Amino acid sequence: MTRRTLGVAALLLVPALAWPRQGSAQTFKTAKFSIGGDGGTDYLTAEPGTGRVFVSRSTHVIVVDGPTGKVVGDIPDTPRTHGIALAPKSGRGFITNGGDSTVTMFDLKTLAVIKKIPVSTGGLDGIMYEDFSDRIILTNHSRPIGTAVALDAKTGDIVGTAQLEDNSPEGAASDGKGKIFINNEGTSTMQVLDVRTMKVLASWPLAPCEGPTGIAYDRTTNRIFSGCSKTSVVVDPVTGKVVATIANGDGVDALGWDPVEKLIYIPAGRDSNVTVVHEDAPDKYTVVATVATMRGAKTISVDPVKHVAYLFQPEYGPAPAPAPGAPPPQPGARPPRGPVIGAWFFAISH
């Protein structure tokens, strides 16, 4: 892919919006940085309190200093990488590599690769750190059926596998008490697993949500947030019932949550924005801002200590002309992308 470095950072201001929170208005602002480099992207992960943000770039993971937009590190050899999880107790990080069906385990301080862990189920995609069990949970687009795989965060050993009901499981979240909740994009359901035994305990429909992806758990109010295109939902983990809906943009692939500020960030790649939602009460939610980003920016990560939400999106040039005599694309096929001509890093704060 072509590499081209674009202009200096620009600062965009979003009009102030207010909600009934200690009577003070909130102003959201977006810092936009050009960080250059090759490779597409999927998920990114903010390290709480340090300002470091780990960003997938197709064949490697870059580490960005959030406040400045400067690239401060690089982890190589992560073919078709998707996500990054950080395990603070063990000082380890983990990266899912769909290209060779491995997980890269690295040192959080030095970024040095410790080892690559083969995962035979294939379809590696989502990843999260589960603090109750000190495990890494993988949600895999395995075939013929999706899987959830648990790794020991200290050793990287595989310690459990569960078969799911859909071959496109997406995000996972933990209640901190031994249960994890997994969104199934294809069936628009949420499954509940015991994190120690990796046994499936329940499955809940998420209508009116379609294609749930991002997920977060509020341990204070005991509510689960599922990010869905156009209509996201809030679920009661005791009953499995949808107790609230949230209107947001189209093209959602992740969800950010700030438990201190009680803010949900829902990115919409097709609508080029992030819907910011305040949790007023367990079953009451108010949209407090719609922040402009750029087309394609569909994943997000929040630093809950510094209260900043981060997004990253490459910018693509025109697709190359098809070769003479090439067959026409299949109906419904994704249009080919051109080369990467820019790479934009966003930091939303208030």
Backbone torsions as a table, in degrees:
resi	resn	phi	psi	omega
1	MET	NA	151.6	-178.5
2	THR	-76.5	140.4	177.2
3	ARG	-112.0	132.3	177.6
4	ARG	-148.7	127.6	-179.4
5	THR	-90.9	129.3	-177.1
6	LEU	-98.7	-168.4	-171.0
7	GLY	-68.0	-178.1	-176.7
8	VAL	-75.6	173.2	-176.1
9	ALA	-64.3	146.4	174.5
10	ALA	-119.9	149.3	-180.0
11	LEU	-114.3	123.5	-179.2
12	LEU	-113.3	136.0	178.5
13	LEU	-106.0	138.6	176.9
14	VAL	-106.5	138.4	-178.3
15	PRO	-54.9	146.3	-179.3
16	ALA	-66.2	139.5	172.0
17	LEU	-130.4	155.4	-175.4
18	ALA	-129.6	153.7	169.1
19	TRP	-138.3	166.7	-176.7
20	PRO	-73.9	74.9	-179.4
21	ARG	-129.4	98.3	-179.1
22	GLN	54.3	24.5	173.8
23	GLY	67.1	16.4	-175.4
24	SER	-113.5	137.0	177.0
25	ALA	-74.4	153.6	179.9
26	GLN	-120.2	132.9	177.4
27	THR	-111.9	122.2	178.1
28	PHE	-96.0	135.3	177.6
29	LYS	-131.6	152.1	-178.3
30	THR	-123.5	118.5	170.5
31	ALA	-91.0	129.4	-177.5
32	LYS	-118.2	121.1	-176.2
33	PHE	-118.7	139.5	170.1
34	SER	-91.9	119.6	-175.0
35	ILE	-115.0	-4.6	174.4
36	GLY	66.1	-170.4	176.4
37	GLY	94.4	164.6	-178.6
38	ASP	-97.3	161.3	171.0
39	GLY	104.5	144.6	174.4
40	GLY	-74.8	-154.9	-178.5
41	THR	-160.2	163.5	169.3
42	ASP	-136.6	-98.2	-177.6
43	TYR	-91.2	161.1	168.9
44	LEU	-136.6	157.3	-175.0
45	THR	-138.1	123.2	176.8
46	ALA	-88.5	134.7	176.7
47	GLU	-86.7	120.1	-174.0
48	PRO	-57.3	123.8	170.5
49	GLY	86.1	-16.6	-175.3
50	THR	-95.8	-19.1	-174.5
51	GLY	86.2	-8.4	179.9
52	ARG	-79.7	139.5	177.1
53	VAL	-128.6	125.7	-179.3
54	PHE	-94.9	123.7	-171.9
55	VAL	-123.8	126.4	176.8
56	SER	-72.9	139.8	179.9
57	ARG	-136.4	46.9	175.1
58	SER	71.0	-58.4	-177.3
59	THR	-120.0	-0.3	178.7
60	HIS	-157.9	167.9	176.7
61	VAL	-117.9	127.3	176.4
62	ILE	-100.7	152.9	176.6
63	VAL	-113.9	123.0	-175.7
64	VAL	-112.0	138.1	170.5
65	ASP	-79.6	109.7	-173.0
66	GLY	-55.5	-46.5	-177.2
67	PRO	-64.1	-28.2	-175.5
68	THR	-111.8	-16.8	-175.2
69	GLY	75.2	12.3	-179.2
70	LYS	-85.2	138.6	174.6
71	VAL	-78.5	121.9	-174.6
72	VAL	-116.4	-0.4	179.3
73	GLY	-168.8	164.2	-178.7
74	ASP	-149.7	132.8	176.1
75	ILE	-114.9	112.4	-172.8
76	PRO	-85.2	176.0	170.2
77	ASP	58.3	56.5	174.9
78	THR	-126.2	73.7	-172.4
79	PRO	-63.0	129.1	-177.0
80	ARG	48.4	53.6	-178.4
81	THR	-70.2	150.7	-179.5
82	HIS	-122.0	-55.9	-172.1
83	GLY	-140.8	165.6	-177.6
84	ILE	-132.8	132.5	174.8
85	ALA	-123.5	143.5	-178.0
86	LEU	-116.2	130.4	-178.6
87	ALA	-113.3	92.7	-172.7
88	PRO	-65.7	-29.9	-178.8
89	LYS	-62.9	-39.0	-177.4
90	SER	-98.4	-7.8	-177.9
91	GLY	68.0	32.6	-177.4
92	ARG	-120.1	154.5	170.5
93	GLY	-123.7	157.5	-176.0
94	PHE	-139.3	140.6	-176.1
95	ILE	-130.6	131.8	176.6
96	THR	-88.4	129.7	-179.2
97	ASN	-119.0	102.6	-179.5
98	GLY	-70.6	-25.1	-175.1
99	GLY	-66.1	-38.1	178.7
100	ASP	-123.2	14.9	177.1
101	SER	52.8	51.1	176.6
102	THR	-131.2	164.1	169.5
103	VAL	-115.6	125.4	175.4
104	THR	-84.8	125.4	176.1
105	MET	-105.0	126.5	-176.2
106	PHE	-135.5	162.2	179.1
107	ASP	-81.5	128.0	-175.8
108	LEU	-67.1	-30.7	-178.3
109	LYS	-78.0	-50.0	-172.7
110	THR	-95.5	-16.8	-174.0
111	LEU	69.5	6.8	179.2
112	ALA	-68.9	136.4	177.8
113	VAL	-71.3	129.7	178.6
114	ILE	-90.2	-47.4	176.6
115	LYS	-169.6	166.9	173.3
116	LYS	-112.7	130.1	-172.5
117	ILE	-105.0	114.4	177.2
118	PRO	-68.2	137.1	177.1
119	VAL	-125.0	108.5	-167.9
120	SER	-72.8	-18.6	-177.7
121	THR	-67.5	-26.5	-179.7
122	GLY	74.7	178.7	177.0
123	GLY	69.3	28.6	-174.8
124	LEU	-60.7	134.4	-176.9
125	ASP	-147.2	-92.0	-175.7
126	GLY	-73.7	158.4	-179.9
127	ILE	-156.6	143.8	176.6
128	MET	-152.1	156.6	175.2
129	TYR	-96.5	130.3	-179.5
130	GLU	-109.5	108.9	-169.7
131	ASP	-74.4	-27.7	-179.1
132	PHE	-62.6	-43.5	-176.8
133	SER	-100.7	-5.7	-173.6
134	ASP	54.7	51.0	179.7
135	ARG	-125.5	157.5	170.7
136	ILE	-100.1	130.1	-179.0
137	ILE	-111.2	123.7	176.5
138	LEU	-101.6	136.5	172.5
139	THR	-115.4	112.8	-165.3
140	ASN	-112.8	136.6	174.0
141	HIS	-81.9	57.9	-178.3
142	SER	-71.4	161.5	177.1
143	ARG	-124.2	137.8	7.0
144	PRO	-83.3	-8.6	-176.4
145	ILE	-135.6	146.1	-178.3
146	GLY	-67.1	158.4	-179.7
147	THR	-134.9	156.1	167.3
148	ALA	-117.3	128.3	-177.3
149	VAL	-122.5	133.8	179.9
150	ALA	-105.6	133.0	175.3
151	LEU	-115.7	143.7	171.1
152	ASP	-70.3	124.9	-174.5
153	ALA	-71.1	-17.1	178.5
154	LYS	-86.1	-43.0	-172.7
155	THR	-104.6	-22.5	-173.7
156	GLY	82.3	1.5	-179.6
157	ASP	-68.7	143.9	173.3
158	ILE	-76.3	124.2	-174.5
159	VAL	-120.3	2.5	177.6
160	GLY	179.5	150.8	178.3
161	THR	-141.9	139.0	175.8
162	ALA	-127.3	140.5	171.9
163	GLN	-89.1	135.0	-178.2
164	LEU	-104.2	178.7	-174.9
165	GLU	-94.3	-0.7	-175.3
166	ASP	-141.2	148.4	-179.6
167	ASN	-90.0	10.2	175.0
168	SER	-133.4	60.8	173.6
169	PRO	-67.1	146.7	-176.9
170	GLU	-117.9	-119.4	-174.4
171	GLY	-72.3	159.5	175.6
172	ALA	-133.0	148.9	178.7
173	ALA	-140.6	156.1	-175.8
174	SER	-119.3	146.0	173.8
175	ASP	-87.8	-2.6	-179.0
176	GLY	74.8	9.5	-177.9
177	LYS	-128.2	8.3	176.8
178	GLY	116.5	0.8	177.9
179	LYS	-118.0	143.9	171.8
180	ILE	-122.6	152.3	-174.3
181	PHE	-125.4	128.3	-173.2
182	ILE	-123.5	128.3	174.0
183	ASN	-79.8	134.7	173.2
184	ASN	-109.3	110.0	-173.7
185	GLU	-67.2	-39.9	-175.3
186	GLY	-70.9	-36.5	-177.4
187	THR	-99.9	-4.6	-177.3
188	SER	52.9	49.3	177.8
189	THR	-129.5	166.9	173.0
190	MET	-123.8	128.8	176.7
191	GLN	-106.8	147.3	-179.4
192	VAL	-110.5	130.8	179.8
193	LEU	-125.0	147.1	167.1
194	ASP	-81.0	119.3	-171.5
195	VAL	-70.2	-25.7	179.4
196	ARG	-76.5	-44.7	-176.4
197	THR	-95.1	-15.6	-175.6
198	MET	58.6	31.8	174.7
199	LYS	-92.7	140.6	176.9
200	VAL	-77.1	126.6	-177.1
201	LEU	-101.1	-29.9	-176.4
202	ALA	-163.4	163.4	172.6
203	SER	-139.5	130.7	-175.8
204	TRP	-124.5	135.0	172.3
205	PRO	-72.6	146.6	-175.9
206	LEU	-113.6	14.5	178.5
207	ALA	-53.3	137.4	14.8
208	PRO	-88.9	9.1	176.5
209	CYS	-65.9	138.2	173.0
210	GLU	-123.1	127.4	177.2
211	GLY	67.9	56.1	-178.7
212	PRO	-64.2	138.8	-179.5
213	THR	-126.5	-85.3	-177.6
214	GLY	-65.9	154.1	-176.2
215	ILE	-152.5	147.7	174.4
216	ALA	-150.0	157.6	-177.6
217	TYR	-125.0	124.8	173.8
218	ASP	-92.3	107.7	-176.2
219	ARG	-77.9	-13.0	177.7
220	THR	-79.5	-47.7	-178.9
221	THR	-97.2	-5.0	179.6
222	ASN	60.1	58.2	178.7
223	ARG	-135.1	147.4	177.5
224	ILE	-111.2	135.6	176.8
225	PHE	-109.0	125.9	177.4
226	SER	-115.2	120.9	179.6
227	GLY	-82.0	123.7	-178.2
228	CYS	-135.6	150.7	178.4
229	SER	-65.6	128.3	177.0
230	LYS	75.7	-43.3	-179.7
231	THR	-137.6	106.5	175.0
232	SER	-90.3	164.1	-174.6
233	VAL	-133.0	157.5	174.8
234	VAL	-116.4	131.0	-173.0
235	VAL	-119.7	138.3	171.7
236	ASP	-84.2	115.9	-175.5
237	PRO	-73.8	-8.0	176.2
238	VAL	-82.4	-44.7	-177.0
239	THR	-100.0	-19.9	-175.1
240	GLY	78.0	9.7	-176.8
241	LYS	-91.6	146.3	171.8
242	VAL	-76.2	122.6	-175.4
243	VAL	-110.1	-9.7	178.1
244	ALA	-161.5	154.4	174.9
245	THR	-124.0	156.0	-178.6
246	ILE	-133.2	126.8	175.9
247	ALA	-83.0	129.0	-179.5
248	ASN	-148.1	-175.3	-176.2
249	GLY	-77.3	-179.6	-177.0
250	ASP	-101.0	146.9	177.8
251	GLY	90.0	45.9	-177.4
252	VAL	-88.7	136.8	178.2
253	ASP	-137.4	7.9	177.9
254	ALA	-167.5	178.0	-179.8
255	LEU	-153.3	137.5	178.1
256	GLY	-110.8	148.9	-175.8
257	TRP	-141.5	127.0	174.2
258	ASP	-111.0	102.4	-174.5
259	PRO	-69.6	-21.6	179.2
260	VAL	-79.8	-48.2	-179.8
261	GLU	-81.4	-8.6	-178.6
262	LYS	58.6	43.0	-178.5
263	LEU	-116.6	132.3	173.8
264	ILE	-105.1	132.8	178.4
265	TYR	-113.7	119.7	-176.4
266	ILE	-118.4	106.0	-177.2
267	PRO	-84.0	140.4	179.7
268	ALA	-123.7	105.2	-175.8
269	GLY	-68.6	-33.3	-180.0
270	ARG	-77.9	-31.0	-179.3
271	ASP	-96.4	-2.4	173.5
272	SER	60.4	44.0	179.0
273	ASN	-155.5	171.6	174.3
274	VAL	-124.3	125.7	173.8
275	THR	-87.2	123.6	178.5
276	VAL	-104.2	127.0	-172.4
277	VAL	-124.8	134.6	175.5
278	HIS	-100.2	133.5	174.5
279	GLU	-84.2	102.0	-179.9
280	ASP	-76.9	-36.7	179.9
281	ALA	-157.1	168.7	-176.7
282	PRO	-51.4	-34.2	-177.2
283	ASP	-117.8	18.5	-179.1
284	LYS	-133.2	126.9	-173.4
285	TYR	-136.6	137.2	-177.6
286	THR	-123.8	127.2	172.8
287	VAL	-73.4	120.8	-174.9
288	VAL	-109.5	-10.6	177.6
289	ALA	-167.3	153.4	167.0
290	THR	-125.1	111.1	-172.1
291	VAL	-101.3	125.7	180.0
292	ALA	-72.1	137.7	174.8
293	THR	-127.0	-112.3	174.4
294	MET	-156.0	159.5	-177.0
295	ARG	-60.4	134.1	178.9
296	GLY	98.0	-17.4	-178.0
297	ALA	-76.6	97.0	-169.7
298	LYS	-121.0	-5.6	176.2
299	THR	-117.7	159.2	-171.4
300	ILE	-156.3	156.0	174.5
301	SER	-146.6	142.1	-176.4
302	VAL	-115.4	133.0	168.9
303	ASP	-87.0	108.6	-175.3
304	PRO	-77.7	-5.3	176.9
305	VAL	-92.6	-47.3	179.5
306	LYS	-89.4	-9.4	176.2
307	HIS	60.1	50.2	177.8
308	VAL	-128.0	136.3	175.5
309	ALA	-103.5	138.8	-176.3
310	TYR	-121.6	142.3	172.0
311	LEU	-134.4	158.7	175.8
312	PHE	-142.6	140.3	177.6
313	GLN	-152.7	125.0	171.1
314	PRO	-70.0	155.3	173.7
315	GLU	-111.8	130.6	-173.9
316	TYR	-108.4	142.1	174.2
317	GLY	-82.9	-176.5	179.6
318	PRO	-60.7	144.0	177.2
319	ALA	-68.6	144.8	177.9
320	PRO	-64.4	150.5	178.4
321	ALA	-65.2	143.7	178.8
322	PRO	-64.8	150.1	179.7
323	ALA	-65.2	149.2	178.2
324	PRO	-56.8	130.3	178.9
325	GLY	82.1	2.5	-180.0
326	ALA	-68.3	142.5	179.8
327	PRO	-66.7	152.0	178.4
328	PRO	-66.6	153.8	179.8
329	PRO	-64.4	151.1	177.6
330	GLN	-67.6	147.8	178.2
331	PRO	-58.2	131.5	179.3
332	GLY	83.5	-1.8	-179.3
333	ALA	-69.0	147.4	178.0
334	ARG	-68.6	131.6	179.2
335	PRO	-60.8	144.9	179.6
336	PRO	-66.4	146.7	177.8
337	ARG	-93.3	150.0	172.0
338	GLY	-83.8	-173.2	179.9
339	PRO	-70.6	155.5	174.7
340	VAL	-70.0	122.6	179.2
341	ILE	-112.4	-4.1	178.0
342	GLY	-168.7	164.5	-179.2
343	ALA	-145.1	119.2	-170.2
344	TRP	-116.4	130.0	-178.0
345	PHE	-115.0	128.2	-176.6
346	PHE	-115.8	140.6	174.9
347	ALA	-129.4	114.7	-178.6
348	ILE	-103.3	126.8	179.1
349	SER	-141.9	176.3	-179.5
350	HIS	-152.1	NA	NA
